[in-house]
Amino acid sequence: MSNLLRKVAITAVSGAFLLSTAATTTAAAEEGDADQGIKCETQAGGDGPFYSGPSASEAYDKAFGKGPAVPGLDKYTPQGLASWHDWDGSGNDLLLVTSYGEKGQDARIIGIDPKSGKHVGTVAIAESHVGGIAVGKGWAFVQGKDSGKWDTIRKYKLPDLRKAMKQGGTPYLKQFGQAREVYAASFVSSYGSTLYAGKFNDGGRGKMYSYKIGNDGSLTTEQEYEVPTKTQGLLVTDGKFVFTTSYGRGNRSNIFVVDKGATDIDRPSTKCFRAPSMAEGIAESGGEAFVLYESGSYKYSDARNVIQNLHKASVPAITNA
């Protein structure tokens, strides 16, 4: 990583996500720089136009709108978000939300129709923090329990998950085979036949690795990447990595847009803007990006922004492609 690049003053880019190296607002100063000298678009005023609490940023409020409600927030805490394209063979997508309950309770995979907002079904899986979920090559991959110094990723056959999702009630679905030990799986995402899994780090930059997905769901380690501090979610597009970062119920979140494939995020093209508190997973469906918020959970009624719906924006509005 280049120390020189970290000192580069990123002046201006077109569109709503102007980066500024000037002095930040009082709120931004309280929260600190977004990440080791990378500045975020912080300008905000008044209350959120479609969510509770103070506005996160003008850039966010301009790009995003209210999406489907997230079920089960009275007993579960949402974490991961993925899109299952053509999940039922009729061209429809399904958004998959992972949520954890109290100690000793099974976790959940919740299916939401991104167009209608309908709650399609809920499936129980083995207990875990379920920080991330991704879909690729006939498999659903979910963060499992820690295994010593390693994180783990569980896998589920999509036909089995489809059947359980349509069954009604809350059927239990077992993982297929043994969980795969990985460096980290605090967040998980996918693009084509590649899985990405990385580490949340509240003390500095984190790392993620890409893995080639085999037809049998096996994961072959490929590339290491640097990720922003406090990364909670990742969306991979044709040309960009879009990271959500957050920590603390009273602080705003951030959305970083980084060149896809960049192993070092300190580059002039990196963009960032503030988002509401406690952002978690992010996923794409039908050209729209959906963001999930942990603050909607029953545990966080005192959060800066209590958000019980997904938020959505067109992908180009975020990436400024």
KADAVEN-V15865 format. One record per pair of residues at least 6 apart in sequence whose ideal C-beta (glycine too) atoms are under 8 Angstrom apart, sorted by sequence separation. I is the first residue (numbers start at 1). GAP is how many residues later the second one is. D is the distance in whole Angstrom. If there is no record, write none. Layout:
I,GAP,D
I,GAP,D
This chain:
12,6,6
13,6,6
23,6,8
33,6,6
34,6,4
47,6,7
48,6,7
49,6,7
55,6,6
86,6,7
87,6,6
88,6,7
101,6,7
112,6,7
134,6,7
135,6,8
146,6,7
189,6,8
190,6,7
200,6,6
213,6,6
214,6,7
235,6,8
236,6,8
246,6,8
283,6,7
284,6,7
294,6,7
300,6,7
315,6,8
12,7,7
33,7,8
47,7,6
48,7,5
86,7,7
87,7,4
100,7,5
101,7,7
112,7,6
113,7,6
133,7,6
134,7,5
144,7,8
145,7,6
164,7,5
188,7,7
189,7,5
199,7,4
212,7,7
227,7,8
234,7,6
235,7,4
246,7,4
258,7,5
282,7,6
283,7,5
11,8,7
12,8,8
46,8,7
47,8,6
48,8,7
70,8,6
85,8,5
99,8,7
100,8,8
111,8,7
112,8,7
133,8,7
143,8,7
144,8,4
188,8,7
189,8,8
198,8,6
199,8,6
211,8,4
212,8,4
234,8,7
245,8,6
246,8,7
259,8,6
282,8,7
295,8,4
10,9,5
46,9,6
84,9,6
98,9,6
99,9,5
110,9,7
111,9,4
133,9,5
143,9,7
144,9,6
164,9,5
188,9,5
198,9,6
199,9,7
211,9,6
234,9,6
244,9,6
245,9,5
256,9,7
258,9,7
282,9,5
295,9,8
11,10,7
44,10,7
45,10,6
83,10,5
84,10,4
98,10,7
111,10,5
132,10,7
133,10,8
143,10,6
144,10,4
187,10,7
198,10,3
211,10,6
212,10,6
233,10,7
234,10,8
244,10,7
245,10,8
259,10,5
281,10,8
282,10,7
295,10,6
296,10,6
10,11,6
44,11,4
50,11,8
83,11,7
84,11,8
97,11,8
98,11,6
99,11,6
110,11,8
111,11,7
132,11,5
142,11,7
143,11,8
187,11,6
197,11,6
198,11,7
210,11,8
211,11,6
233,11,4
243,11,8
244,11,6
245,11,7
258,11,8
259,11,8
280,11,8
281,11,4
295,11,5
296,11,5
9,12,4
28,12,7
44,12,6
49,12,5
83,12,6
84,12,6
97,12,7
98,12,8
110,12,5
111,12,8
130,12,6
131,12,5
141,12,5
142,12,5
161,12,6
185,12,5
186,12,6
196,12,6
197,12,6
209,12,6
210,12,5
231,12,5
232,12,5
243,12,7
258,12,5
279,12,6
280,12,5
293,12,7
295,12,5
296,12,4
44,13,5
45,13,7
48,13,7
82,13,7
83,13,7
96,13,6
97,13,4
109,13,7
110,13,8
130,13,6
141,13,7
142,13,8
160,13,6
184,13,6
185,13,8
186,13,5
187,13,7
196,13,7
209,13,7
210,13,5
231,13,7
232,13,6
242,13,7
243,13,4
257,13,7
279,13,7
280,13,6
296,13,8
28,14,4
43,14,6
44,14,6
50,14,8
81,14,7
82,14,5
96,14,7
108,14,6
109,14,5
128,14,7
129,14,6
141,14,5
142,14,7
183,14,8
184,14,5
186,14,4
196,14,5
197,14,7
209,14,7
231,14,5
232,14,5
242,14,7
256,14,7
257,14,4
279,14,6
280,14,5
293,14,4
24,15,7
27,15,7
42,15,6
43,15,5
50,15,6
51,15,7
81,15,7
96,15,6
97,15,6
108,15,7
128,15,6
140,15,7
141,15,8
182,15,6
183,15,8
184,15,3
195,15,7
196,15,8
209,15,6
210,15,7
228,15,5
230,15,4
241,15,8
242,15,6
243,15,7
256,15,7
257,15,7
278,15,5
279,15,8
293,15,8
24,16,8
41,16,6
43,16,8
50,16,4
80,16,8
81,16,6
95,16,7
96,16,8
108,16,6
109,16,6
128,16,5
129,16,8
139,16,5
140,16,4
160,16,8
183,16,7
184,16,8
194,16,5
195,16,4
208,16,8
209,16,7
225,16,8
227,16,6
229,16,7
230,16,6
241,16,8
242,16,8
256,16,5
275,16,7
277,16,8
278,16,4
25,17,5
27,17,7
40,17,8
41,17,8
44,17,8
80,17,7
81,17,8
94,17,5
95,17,4
107,17,7
108,17,7
125,17,7
128,17,5
139,17,7
156,17,6
194,17,7
195,17,8
207,17,6
208,17,5
228,17,5
230,17,4
240,17,5
241,17,5
255,17,7
276,17,6
278,17,4
293,17,8
21,18,6
24,18,5
25,18,7
41,18,4
80,18,4
94,18,7
95,18,8
106,18,4
107,18,5
126,18,7
127,18,7
139,18,7
140,18,6
194,18,6
195,18,5
207,18,7
240,18,7
241,18,7
254,18,6
255,18,6
277,18,5
292,18,6
293,18,7
20,19,6
25,19,7
78,19,5
79,19,5
94,19,7
95,19,5
106,19,6
107,19,7
126,19,8
138,19,7
139,19,6
156,19,6
157,19,5
193,19,6
194,19,7
207,19,6
208,19,5
240,19,7
241,19,5
254,19,7
255,19,8
276,19,7
291,19,7
19,20,6
78,20,7
79,20,7
94,20,8
106,20,7
107,20,6
138,20,5
155,20,6
156,20,6
186,20,8
193,20,5
206,20,8
207,20,7
239,20,7
240,20,5
254,20,6
255,20,5
290,20,5
291,20,5
19,21,8
20,21,7
78,21,5
79,21,7
92,21,7
93,21,6
106,21,6
107,21,5
138,21,8
140,21,5
154,21,4
155,21,5
187,21,8
205,21,5
206,21,5
232,21,8
239,21,5
241,21,7
253,21,7
254,21,6
290,21,7
291,21,8
19,22,6
20,22,8
77,22,6
93,22,8
105,22,6
108,22,8
155,22,7
184,22,7
205,22,7
206,22,7
238,22,7
252,22,4
253,22,4
278,22,7
290,22,5
18,23,6
76,23,4
77,23,6
92,23,8
104,23,7
107,23,5
135,23,7
184,23,7
190,23,7
205,23,7
206,23,7
208,23,8
237,23,7
252,23,7
253,23,6
289,23,7
17,24,6
76,24,7
77,24,8
87,24,8
103,24,8
109,24,7
183,24,7
184,24,7
195,24,6
205,24,6
230,24,8
236,24,7
252,24,7
253,24,6
255,24,7
288,24,5
289,24,5
16,25,8
76,25,5
154,25,5
155,25,7
204,25,6
206,25,6
252,25,6
253,25,7
254,25,8
278,25,6
288,25,7
289,25,7
75,26,6
94,26,6
101,26,8
128,26,8
153,26,6
154,26,8
183,26,6
203,26,8
208,26,7
228,26,7
251,26,6
253,26,4
277,26,5
288,26,6
289,26,5
27,27,8
68,27,7
70,27,6
72,27,6
100,27,7
152,27,4
153,27,5
182,27,7
198,27,7
202,27,7
250,27,7
255,27,8
277,27,4
278,27,7
287,27,6
288,27,7
10,28,8
100,28,7
126,28,7
152,28,6
194,28,7
199,28,8
201,28,6
202,28,5
228,28,5
249,28,6
276,28,7
277,28,5
287,28,6
10,29,7
100,29,6
125,29,8
152,29,6
153,29,6
182,29,8
196,29,8
198,29,5
201,29,7
246,29,8
248,29,8
249,29,6
276,29,4
278,29,8
289,29,6
6,30,6
7,30,7
100,30,5
151,30,7
152,30,7
200,30,7
201,30,8
6,31,5
83,31,7
99,31,7
109,31,7
125,31,7
144,31,7
150,31,4
151,31,5
200,31,6
244,31,7
246,31,7
276,31,6
284,31,6
76,32,6
98,32,4
147,32,7
150,32,7
151,32,7
153,32,5
199,32,8
200,32,6
246,32,5
98,33,8
109,33,7
150,33,7
151,33,5
152,33,7
198,33,6
246,33,5
98,34,7
145,34,8
147,34,5
151,34,4
245,34,7
246,34,7
98,35,5
107,35,8
144,35,4
151,35,7
153,35,7
244,35,4
276,35,8
72,36,6
97,36,8
198,36,7
226,36,8
244,36,7
255,36,8
96,37,5
139,37,8
182,37,7
225,37,7
226,37,6
228,37,6
244,37,7
72,38,6
123,38,7
180,38,8
196,38,6
225,38,5
226,38,5
227,38,7
244,38,5
71,39,6
96,39,7
180,39,5
224,39,7
226,39,5
70,40,7
177,40,7
196,40,6
223,40,7
242,40,6
18,41,8
71,41,8
123,41,5
144,41,7
176,41,7
16,42,7
17,42,5
70,42,7
123,42,6
143,42,4
153,42,8
194,42,8
16,43,5
121,43,8
122,43,8
143,43,7
68,44,5
96,44,7
98,44,6
121,44,4
153,44,6
187,44,6
189,44,7
68,45,7
98,45,8
120,45,6
121,45,6
143,45,6
186,45,7
187,45,6
189,45,4
191,45,4
202,45,5
16,46,5
68,46,7
120,46,8
121,46,7
124,46,5
142,46,7
151,46,8
186,46,7
187,46,5
188,46,8
189,46,6
190,46,7
191,46,8
233,46,7
249,46,7
16,47,6
67,47,8
121,47,7
123,47,7
124,47,7
125,47,7
141,47,6
187,47,5
189,47,6
232,47,6
233,47,6
235,47,4
237,47,7
242,47,7
244,47,6
68,48,8
69,48,6
71,48,5
122,48,5
123,48,6
124,48,5
125,48,6
126,48,8
151,48,8
232,48,5
233,48,4
234,48,7
235,48,6
246,48,8
68,49,3
123,49,8
124,49,7
126,49,7
141,49,7
232,49,7
233,49,4
235,49,6
271,49,7
67,50,7
68,50,8
69,50,8
72,50,7
79,50,7
80,50,6
85,50,8
123,50,5
125,50,7
71,51,7
79,51,5
80,51,6
82,51,4
84,51,5
249,51,5
79,52,5
80,52,4
81,52,7
82,52,5
83,52,7
109,52,7
252,52,7
79,53,7
80,53,4
82,53,5
132,53,6
249,53,6
250,53,7
251,53,7
111,54,5
131,54,7
132,54,7
134,54,5
136,54,4
141,54,6
143,54,8
235,54,6
249,54,4
250,54,5
131,55,5
132,55,4
133,55,6
134,55,5
135,55,6
249,55,7
84,56,8
109,56,8
131,56,6
132,56,3
134,56,4
136,56,7
137,56,6
141,56,8
131,57,7
132,57,7
136,57,6
82,58,7
136,58,7
233,58,8
136,59,6
233,59,7
157,60,8
205,60,7
134,61,6
257,61,6
80,62,7
108,62,8
134,62,8
155,62,4
257,62,5
80,63,7
255,63,7
257,63,7
109,64,8
132,65,7
106,66,7
153,66,7
131,69,7
87,71,8
94,71,7
84,74,7
88,74,7
139,74,7
87,75,7
137,76,5
141,76,8
242,76,6
136,77,5
137,77,8
138,77,7
242,77,7
137,78,6
139,78,4
237,78,6
138,79,8
240,79,5
137,80,7
235,80,8
239,80,7
240,81,7
237,82,6
239,82,7
237,84,8
187,94,7
189,94,8
131,101,8
132,101,7
82,106,8
80,107,7
82,107,8
80,108,7
82,108,7
133,148,7
132,149,7
81,152,7
80,153,8
36,168,7
36,169,7
35,170,7
114,171,4
115,171,7
114,172,7
114,174,7
114,176,7
98,183,8
97,184,8
95,188,6
38,190,8
95,190,6
93,192,4
35,193,5
36,193,7
93,193,6
34,194,7
35,194,5
57,195,8
60,195,7
95,195,6
97,195,6
56,196,5
56,197,7
112,198,7
114,198,8
81,199,7
82,199,7
80,200,7
81,200,3
83,200,4
85,200,8
79,201,5
80,201,5
81,201,6
82,201,5
83,201,6
78,202,6
79,202,7
81,202,5
83,202,4
78,203,8
1,204,8
83,207,8
81,209,6
35,210,7
81,210,8
34,211,8
81,211,4
80,212,8
60,213,6
79,213,8
40,214,6
59,214,4
60,214,6
78,214,5
59,215,8
60,215,5
78,215,7
79,215,7
95,215,7
57,216,5
60,216,7
78,216,6
57,217,4
77,217,6
38,218,8
56,218,5
57,218,7
78,218,7
35,219,8
56,219,5
78,219,7
31,220,5
34,220,5
56,220,5
77,220,4
31,221,6
35,221,7
56,221,8
76,221,7
77,221,8
34,222,7
70,222,7
77,222,6
53,223,7
67,223,6
73,223,5
75,223,7
28,224,8
53,224,7
73,224,6
74,224,5
1,225,7
27,225,7
51,225,6
73,225,6
70,226,6
38,227,7
64,227,7
38,228,7
48,228,7
37,229,8
81,229,8
35,230,8
44,230,7
41,231,7
42,231,8
38,232,6
40,232,4
41,232,4
42,232,5
39,233,7
40,233,6
41,233,7
38,234,6
40,234,5
73,235,6
35,237,8
34,238,5
70,238,6
69,239,6
70,239,7
17,240,7
34,240,8
69,240,5
70,240,6
68,241,6
69,241,8
67,242,6
68,242,5
66,243,5
67,243,4
67,244,6
66,245,7
67,245,4
28,246,7
65,246,7
66,246,8
64,247,5
65,247,6
64,248,7
65,248,7
56,249,7
64,249,4
53,250,8
54,250,7
63,250,4
53,251,5
54,251,7
63,251,8
19,252,6
53,252,4
19,253,7
52,253,6
53,253,7
17,254,5
51,254,6
52,254,5
63,254,4
17,255,8
52,255,7
63,255,6
17,256,5
51,256,5
16,257,8
48,257,6
8,258,7
10,258,6
13,258,6
51,258,8
5,259,7
6,260,5
8,260,6
10,260,7
51,260,7
5,261,4
50,261,8
2,262,7
5,262,7
1,263,5
2,264,6
1,265,6
16,301,7
17,303,6
16,304,8
15,305,5
14,306,7
13,307,7
